[in-house]
Amino acid sequence: MPSFQTRLKITGLRPGNPPEAVMAAGVEALETRHHVESNQLNIAAGVPQLNLRFLVEATEYSGENSQARLSASMMRDAVERVAVTGSLQVLRRNRGRWAPI
């Protein structure tokens, strides 16, 4: 199964939401479609970044990438309910390296 990763910048919390709601929203959204392998919050250039790694059912290369992009978009929509987000990257694991799709 192909492995993908999202990197979503978090620029603020929406009123009334605790910080842990950000990760919970992202993981819950991805788990509706895929197995989430790992999740973590990193700081990149002083900005929190939500990193979620997930598996996509193996089909054909472009279809797998399309599924990953759609799922990442759905995840971002879910996170937007509790936080203000910035840029979103979707990467695919290829020969031991992460490459943007």
N, C-alpha and C positions, 0 to 999 in steps of 0.2 A: 504494500500500500504506500503510495506517495505521501511524503511528509511535507507539510507547509507550516509557515509561521507568519503571524501578523505582528506588526509593530505599530501601535496606536499611541500617539502623543496625547497626554491628558493635561489640559491647561487650567482646569479648575473644577470644583464640585458645584453641582446645582444645590440651592438651599434645601436644608433638611436631610441631606444624604451623607452618611458616614463614608470615609475613605474606602473601607472594605466593600462597599456596595459596587464600586467600579469593577473590581475583579470578579465579583459574583455575577454581575450582569453580563460581562464578556464571556465567562466560562459557560454560564447557563445558555446563552444564545448559541454558542458553537456546539454545545453538547446535544442540541436538538437535531443536528445533522451529522455530526462526526464524533469520533473518539478524540478527546483532548488529551494529548500526551503530557504536556506540562504547561505551567503558567507562572509568570513572575513579573514583578514590577521593577524596572530599571530606571536609572536616572541618566539621560543622554543630554549632554550640554546644559545641564541644570533643569531639564524638563522631565517630569515623570513619563515613562513609556510602558504601556501594557504590552507584554510579549506573551502570545499564546501559540503553542505548537499543537497541530492537529493532523490527523490522517484523513485522506480522501480515498474513497473506494476506487480501485484501479479500473479504468476504462480505456480511454485513449488520451494522449498527452494534452491536447488542447481542451478536451472536455473536463479533464481533471483540473486544469488551470481555471477554467470558467467556474466550476463548482467552488473552488477555493476563493475566487474573487467575490462570488455571490455570498458565500458564507461570511467572509470578512466584512462585507457591506452590512449584512444582517447583524453581525456582532457590533459594528460601530453604531448602528441605529439603536440597539439595546443599551449600549454604554451612554449614548447621548441623552437618555432619559434621566441619568443620575450625574453626568459630568459633561463638561465642555471639552471637546476633543480638537486635536490639530490634525496633522498629516497621518495618513494610514499607508503602510507598506505591506505588501503580500509577497512572501518569498517562498521559493521551492527548494527543497534539499536535492542537490544534484551532485553525485560523486563526492560526497563529503563536504560540500560547500553550499551556503545559502545564496541563491540568486533571485533577484527581483523578477516577477512575472508581469 
